[in-house]
Amino acid sequence: MPAHRPRRHPAGPPRGAGAAAVSAEGGEELSAADLAVDHQLALLAGSFRFLLDITPVDADDLRDDFIEGREPEPEFTYRELEADPDVVRAELAAVDLGAVEDPVLGQLLRAKHREMELQLDMLEARDTEDFLPLSVELYGGVSPALRTQAEQLLVGITRTEPSDEALDAEEFLALAEEEIELYRAEDPDLDMHAEIRADVNGVMVSGDVLLIGPETKVQRARAQALLHHEVGTHLVTQANGSRQPIKVMGVGLAGYDETQEGLAVLSEIACGGLTAFRLRQLASRVVTVHRMIGGATFAEAHEALVADDFPQGSAWTTVMRVYRSGGMTKDAIYLRGLVELLEHLGDGGSLDRLWLGKFSLRDLPLIGDLEDRGLLRPPRILPRYLHDPQTHANLARAAGTEDLGSLLGGHA
């Protein structure tokens, strides 16, 4: 199912008799047969490494050759697929979605099933002309409104904070491990950890692991915000979702990426760590996706970002992320997801249920239905920044704003 913009006023969730049994305590519980289908999908979703497998393993190696003009159109190398897409697709086809009795769970699982089919198609289409249309179907493109917002940020933010001391991979790993230990102090059974991995560029989360590339540099002033982004959002919601009876909430329901990334950027705002450079970076991803869809070459997209006052190395990373595997439109969802969440907060919406697992804002009514029926467990942990009263004041100021530049305070 394509991860398009959440509907602002979605219809209420379907209900039906016989969808859930009644527990001895008097609350509802999903049938074993329904949970078996959910578990099958969750296991299959975890059997292939989608983001890792569409990301180059040699981006750092090719950067200098590109910047120095020796390789204007870099040819990236990707990991060999560990899981055969045809085998996973056959297993996926064998999942009996029609047997799911609970109508809300059935709707969520059907959407996840379709998303997984698209992901498998994309893995098979890496580095071909078929990849980009599939990416647009999965993540959407760039709407005129989002493009305008991004362009206004690039024009309106005329100066950025000076670079400070940069942490290397080992130093950032140490901070990440300290952060994880603070969460583990609340729940010793948490399955999350961090590691440096040679075939990773930058910082990313895969499952319950924070992966750090060996060449990673993180500005010290950005380190705490990045930890809240990666650990406090992605790993926290993974831990909470994996504890749910509905296991797909741990690996992510269909279209969860947009809300997840928006929520992660929102954590940077909450802790006061959203910098001018970071907001320009998010805007640059949107305009680069737009240029890529419009037919710009890798070199043309890079040149355009340098003309917009981005350092060559930063521009390289942005363009590599967008052009990987044949055209990955995912990077437009960071700003789009943030805008949707700010609108949600401005309309009086709450973030409380978004910590239950990984899912899209558009599915919030369905998740609310499941929680109201007693079918979900409370979050085992909450992001640490929520314990700071200042973060709530920061979120209240940001709620509903249409002037994204105002999120920076004195930085712009």
Protein Blocks (a to p, Z undefined) as FASTA:
>chain_A
ZZddddfbdcdddddehkaccdfkopacddfklmmmmmmmmmmmmmpcfklmmpcfklmm
mmmmmmnopambacddddddfbdfklmmmmmmmpcfklpmblmlmmmmmmmmmmmmmmmm
mmmmgoiaklmmmmmmmnopadfklmmmmmmmmmmmmbdcdddddddfklmmmmmmmmmm
mmmmmmmmbccdddddfkbghjadehjaccddfkbccdfklmmmmmmmmmmmmmmmmmmm
mmpmblmlmnopehklmmmmmmmmmmmmmnopacfklmmmmmmmmmmmmmmmnopafklm
mmmmmmnopafklmmmmmmmmmgghiaaklmmmmmmmmmmmmmmmnopafklmmnpccdf
klmmmmmmmmmnopaccdfbdcfklmpmklmmmmmmmgopablmlmnommZZ
